[in-house]
Amino acid sequence: MGDYSLPCFTLAKKVHQNPAVIAKAAVQALECRKDALGIDKAENVGAYCNIFLNRLMYTSKCVQSLTEENLGIPPIGTGKTICIDYSSPNIAKNFHVGHLRTTVIGNSLYKIFDKLGYNVVRINHLGDWGTQFGKLIVAYKLWSSKEEIEEKGIEELLRIYVKFNKEAEHNPQLIEEARNWFVKMERDDAEALEIWKWFKKISMAEFERVYDMLHMSFDSYLGESFYRDQIPALVQDLEDKHLLTESQGAKVIDLTEYDMPPCLITKSNGSSIYHSRDIAAALYRRKTYNFEKCLYVTGSEQTLHFKQVFKAIEMMGYGWAENLVHIPYGLVSLAGAKLSTRSGNIIYAEDILKEAVERANTAIQEKNPELKDKEDTAKMVGVGAIIFHDLFHQRIKNVDFSWKDVLSFEGATGPYAQYTYARAKSILRKAEINIAKEKPDYNALTDDRTYSLIKTLSGYKTAVLSAAEKYEPSIVAKYIISLAAAFNKFYQECPILHAPEAARQARLYLVNLVQLVLKDACGLLGIECPEEM
């Protein structure tokens, strides 16, 4: 049926002709220019104009593009800066599966935009300020000790935080004490800030363990606390622009005409709130980085919050507010409930990653016990499986987690993609030739199965550009699976090492391109590919 097809039904309505007549005219027009257009032939089947490309020309152009710098992907972001706010766990709370989603989505977007030539600023906007710290200080003084927290770390902080919330249901006085401690923090009380800094240090050690497992880092760890000193100037600016009104003692921006609740700027006791700190952060980032865009990767439940913040910045007179983008994602559910859970119904990200590595190691022992570097390979496969399982789904959709799906070596999984890469590398090792010095005979790459693989290869640039445009890493993940499937069919149907010389050389050249693109594409998701599996 061709490489492309033009259905002429919509055209029929515009030019008031029978669609079959239009299709026939289109074929005649294309046939007259087929050499210039790289078309082998065009045919009309009823109302469809089917186009067959010149395979030799198409193959040569695809191969030449992939041998260019950056695999032919254009540096459209040169000279432009994008800020990405992601991960951003709350201090003194566990790094859970929800934070894992924002972390892997944000990291992939960073790699995609970096691939396109942008200067990307990775921002970990730590949740290190707010009333919850007042709660923790009260809980620490009532039910814990320095020794227990030093020994147990975040686990102990979580225990007393959960206990505080349960106790506060029956003792409202605890809430008032917590508010008072947070006001002390806002007023630079020495004792309050010393305890807060200690909690933060303990938390960061835990977070860094997870980031190390994921091989991730950030350019900025400026959290909410950094912007607290900027709130008075923000409030004054909003006052000067006549944007603030008072509501039950609190100061708010009225958003009624935009069908939104008011944007809270300061509480009745004068302390700052998420909205005001996020506005201050956006102003700081624009001044510091002069970003083209600033992206916020958070759960879909925060959609209204960011609509309010972005609208408030627009009302302040900043046209660049239109370049602030909230990138929401769905929730994670876990099938089978086999993973460990702890108090507070928190599922640790570190637990999931460690268990994935252990399961990958078990699979390696069963399938290939003689494999070199088993430990490193298990880490790549286990961590890669978790990342791929998350990113393969459209980010806005909820993800149902199951070990059977995550670590499968078949279908749309990370191990399947990694195994395909390892297979390609194995073929090249056995060939023992210098691919870089070989020139492929394109005539040997025009059979149906090989041509199908080449068409899939040629879609890499489009996949990367589309993923950036839609802020959707799943486009790259789905491309990886389509390329792996096309390559494995090619491998099954087309002899490589034992093919006639011209075909052998050309197919090896193609195998090399496949492994290059697979490794690059997996890298855009934050996944490493082992050389052997």
N, C-alpha and C positions, 0 to 999 in steps of 0.2 A: 504493500500500500504506500510505499515511499517513505522518505525521511520527514517530510512536512506535508500537511494537508490543509487546504483552504476551503472551508465550507462556505458556500456562497449564499446562504439563506438570508443573512442580514443585509448583504449587498442588494439582494433582490428587492427588498423593501425600499432601499434608497434610490435605485435607478429604474425601478418598475419594469424589471425584466424577469423572465423565467430563470431561476438559479442555475439550471442545467446549461442554459445558453451562456450565462456569465462564465461558468466554469470552463466551457469550451473556448471562449474568447481568451480567458486567462492562459489556458494551455498554449494557444497559438502565439500569444505575446511572449510567453516565457521561452518557447521553442526558438523564437527568432534571436534570443539573446543568451542562449543557454551556455555558450562557451565563456562569455564575459561574466556570467553569474555563477559559474562553477556548477552548472546543472547538467546531469547526464540526460535526463528526459523529464517531461511532464505529461501526465495523463489525466483525462477527466472521466470520473465514474459518477454518472448522474450529476448531482449538484456539487460534487467535490472535485477540486483540482489537486491532484497528488503529485508531489515533487520528489524526484530522485536526484540526489546530489552526485557529483563526480567523485567517486570514492578516492581516487588517487589524489586529486587536488585537496579534498577535505582532510585526508589522512596526513598529507605532508604539512598542511597548515597547522593542524592540531599538534603534531609532533614538534614542529619548529617553535610553536608558541610555548609549549611546556619546557623546552630547552632554554628559553630566555630567562633572564634574571627574575627571581621571585616566582618562578613557574608561570610567568606570563600574567600575574595578577598586578593590575595597575596601582601605582602609589598615589591614589586620589586624595590621601589625607596629608600630603607633604605640606608642612608649614602651619598645620592646624592642630589645636589641642582639644582633647576630649577628657573630661573628668568622669570617672566612674566610682560611685559610692556604693560599696557592696560589702558583704560579710557582716560587719558592724555588730558583733555580739554584745550582750549586756554584761558589764563587769559584775562579778560575784554570782553569775549564773552559768550553768553548764552550756558548752557549745553543743547544741542539739541538732537534730536532723533538719529543722527549719533553717538554721544558719548554714547548714551544708548546702542547701539549695541555692541561697543567695550567693554563697561563696563560689560554687562551681559555675553558675550562670555568669556572674560578674567576671570571673577569671577568664572564661571563654570569650566574652565580649572584649575584654582587654586584649587578648591575643589576636582576635579577628581584626580589630581596629589598628592594632600595631602592625599587623600584616599588610594593611592598606596604607601604611606610611604615616598614620597619625601619631602625634606625641600624646601618649595616654598617661594620665595621672591616676594611679590606683589609690583610692581613699578608703580607709577603714574607719568609719565614723563611729567610734566606740560609744556604746550606751553607758557612759560613765558619770552621769549626773541625774539627779531627780529624787523624788520622795522615797523611792525604794531604798536609797542608801540610809535615809533616816530610819526606815524600818529595820534595816540590817544592823545599824548601830544599837538600836534598842534591843534587838534580839540577841546580839553579841553580849551585851552587858547583863542580860537576864539569864541566858541559857547556854553560854559557851565560855571559852577561855582562849587566851593567846596560844597556849600549848596545843589545844585541840585543833585550832584552825591551822597552825603551822604544820601539824602532823597530817591532817586530812584534806586540807586545801578547800577547793570549791565544793567538794562533797559536804563538808561541814557547813559552809556558808549557805548551801541550798537547804540543808536540814533545818537550820534555824530560821531561814526565810519562810519556808513552808509552815513551820511551827508558829511563827508570828501571825501569819494570815489566818490560821485556824483559831488561835487565841483571840485575835482581834474581833472575830465574829461575836464573841461573848463579852469582850472588854474594849469598848470604843475608846477608852482613855489611851490605849496603846497607839491608836492612829494619831491622836493629838500629840503624843510624845514624839512620834516619828516625824510629824510635820515640824515640830520645834527643832529637832536635830537637823533637818534639812535647811531650815532657815539659818541655823548656826553655820552650816556649810556655806551658804550663800553670803554670809557676813564674815567669812574667813576666820571662823573660830579655830584656834590652833589644834585642840583635841579632836574635833570633828574631822578636820582635813587630814590629820595624821592617820586616823583610823581608815578614812576613805582611800588614801594613797596606799596603805597596806593591803587593803582588799584588792585594789587595782593591780598591784604587783603580783599577788598570788594568782589572780585571774589570767594575766598576760602569759604567765608561764604555761598554764594549761592550754591557752589558745595557740601558742607557738608550737606545741607538740602536734596539734592538728594541722597547722599550716605546713610544718615540716613534712608530714606524711603526704600532703598534697603537692609539695614542692611549690609553694606559693609565697609571695612576699608583697609588701605594699610600699607605696611612696610616702604615704602620710597616715599616721595613727591619731590625728587630731580628732578627739571625741567631743561630745556635747560640752564637757567642762571647759574646753578651750574658749568657747564662745560666750560664756557667762558674763565676762567683763565687757562684752560688746552690747549687751542687752540695754543698759541705760541709754546709750547713744541711739540705738534702734528705736526705743520708746519715744525719745525726744524727736527723732526724725518723723515718726508717725504722727506725733502730736502736731508738729509744725505743718504737716501736710493735711491736717484735719481728718485723719483716717481712723482715729481711736474714739471709741465710746465706752462708757462705763456700764457694766452689767453685774449687779450684786457684788460690787466692790472690785471685780476683776476688770481688766482693760481688754477690749476686743475690737476686731475689725468686722463691721457689719457686712455680711455677704448675702443678705436677703435677696437682693435683685439678681443674684446669680444662682438662686435656688440652692444655697448651701447654708449650713449652720455658721454661726460666727467663728472667726479665727481667733482663738484665745492667745493673747500676747503675754499678759502677766496675771497670776492668780490674785485673789483678794488680799493675800498676805504680802504681795509684791514680788514673790519669787517667779522665776522664768518657767516656761513650759516648752514642750516639744516644738510647737509651732514657731515660737520666737527664736529658739536656738537654731532651727532649720533655716529660717529666713536669714539670720546672722551668718550662718555657714555659707549659704548661697552667695551673699554679698561678698564675703571674704574670698571665696573661690574665684569669683569673677574678677575681683581686684588683683588677686595673686597670680592666677593662671591665664586670665583673658580667654577663657574656653570658648570653643565653637559650640559645644554642647556639654551639658552636665547631666549624667544619667544616674538614676536612683533605682537600684535593684532591690526591691523589698516585696513582701507578700501582698497579695491582692487586697487584703483587709485594710491596707493603708492607702488605698486609692483616694478616698475622700480627703484624708490628711494632706496629701500632696497637691490635690486640686486646690485646697484652701491656701496652702503655702504659695503655690505658683501664682494664684490670682492676687494674693496680697502683694507679691513682688511686682506684678504688673500694675496694680493700683498705685504703687509707689512711684511709677513713671519709668520703670526700667523695661525697655523694649526687648532686651535679651531674655526676658521671662519665657518667651516662646521657645527658647532653646533648652529649657529645663524639661527633662523627660522622665516620667515614672515608668519603670519596667516591672510590672507585676508578675507574680508567679503563683501557681496553685499549691495546695497542701500535699504532704506525704502521708500515706497510710501504709501500714505494714501487715502483709498477709501472714497468717500462721502464728504471729506473736512469738517468734522464736528468739528474737533479739532481747538482750538484757534491758530491763527498765529499772529505774531507781525511784526514790521518793520524789513526789511531785509529778509523777508520770512523764519524766523527762527521758528521752532516748538519746544517749550520747552519740555524737558523731564519731568520736574516737573508738567507741565500742564497735560500731558498724564497720569502720575501716579495718580495725584489727581482725575482726572475724572474717571479713572478706579475704584478707591476706592469708589467714590460717586455712580457709577453705580452698583457696587457690593452691596453697602449698600441698594440701592433701591430694588435690587433683593431679598435680605434677608428679607426686610420689607414685600415684597409681598408673598414670599414662606414660611418663617418661622419667623414671628414677635416675637415669644416667645423665640427665641434663646438667650442663655446667651452670654455675651461678644461679642455683635454684632459689636461693633466698631473695635475690634481687628481682628475679623473674616473677616470683610469687607476689612481691610488692607491686610490680608494674601491672600484673594481671588483676590482682584483687582491688587495688585502688582504681585502676582504669575501669573495671567492671562497674563499680559504684558510680563513677562520674558519667560513664556512657549511658547507664540505665536512666539516670536523671535527665541528661541532655538530649536523649533520643526523643523524649516526649516534648510536645509543644509546651513552653514554659507555663502558659496560663492554665494548662490542664493539671488536675490532681494526679499524683503519681502513686500507683499501687506497687509496693515493694515486695518482691519475693525472691528468695535465694535461687530457686530453680531457674527463673528468668535471667537474673543478674549474671550468674557464672556459667551459663550454657555456652557451649562452643559451636552452637548452631543458631541460625536466625539472627535477629537484630540485637546483638550483644557486643560488648567491648572485647571479650576474649575471641569472638569470631573474627572481628576486624584485626586484632593483633596476630591471630594465627595466620590469617591471609598474608599479612606483611611478612611474617617469619617464613612462610612458604615461598614467597617471591625471593627473599634473601637467600634461602637454601638453594634455589635453582641457580641463582647467579654465582654462588660459591662453587657449585658443581661445574659450571661452565668454564671457569678459570680463564676468562678473557677480559680485556680492558674495554668496557662498554663505551667509555668516553671517546675512544678513538675509532669506534665503528660507525659507519654511515649505513643506515638501514635502507634496504631495497623496498620502497613503498609498494611495489607491485605484489610483494609477498604478504601484505597486510590488508588485502581488500576482500577476503572471504567473509561470509556473513558473520561468523562468530567473532572474528578479530575486529571487524568493522564495528560491531556492537560494543565491544570493549573500548574502542577508540572514541566512539560517540560519548560514552560515559565519561571517559577521561576528559574530554573537551568541555564537560560541564562544570569543572572545578571552579573556574573563575566566576561563573554565574552564581554558583552556590555560595561562595564567599561574599560576593557583592550583595546578594539577596539577604544573607544572614545579617550583614551589617545594617542594611536598609531597614529590616524588620526587627532588629534586635533579637534574633531568633537562632541560637546555636543549634537547634534541632535540625535546621536545614543542612548544616554541615554534617551532623551525625547521620542523617538519612542518606546524604550523598556517599558517605563512607561505606554504608551497607550496600548501596547500589553498585559501587565500584568493586567491593569485595565479591559480591555475587557475580558480576560480569567477569571478573578475573578468574574465579574458580570454574565457571563454565568454559571459559577459554582454555584453562589448564586441562580440563577433562577432555576437551574435544580436539585440541590442536597440539600435536607433538612439538616439543620445544628442543630439548637437548639432542634428540635423535631425528630431527627433521633434516631435509636437504639443506646444504650449507646456506644458501641465500635466505631461506625461510628461517633457519636456525638463528642466524645473525639478527634478522629483523625482529623476530619474536623475542629474543633476549633483550634487544633494545627496548621493546615495549614493556617487558617485565620490569626493567629498570625504571621506566617512567611510572609504572604502577606503584612500585615500592616507595618512590620519591613522593608521589602524591598522597599515598596512604599515610606515610609517616608525618607529612606536613599537615594533613587534614586532622589526624588524631592529635597532633600538637596544638591545633587551634581549640581543641576541647580540653586541653590540659592533660592529655593521656600520652604516656611513653609507650614505645613499641619495642619489645625484646627481639633480639636478633634470632633467637632460637626458642622454640616452645616444645 
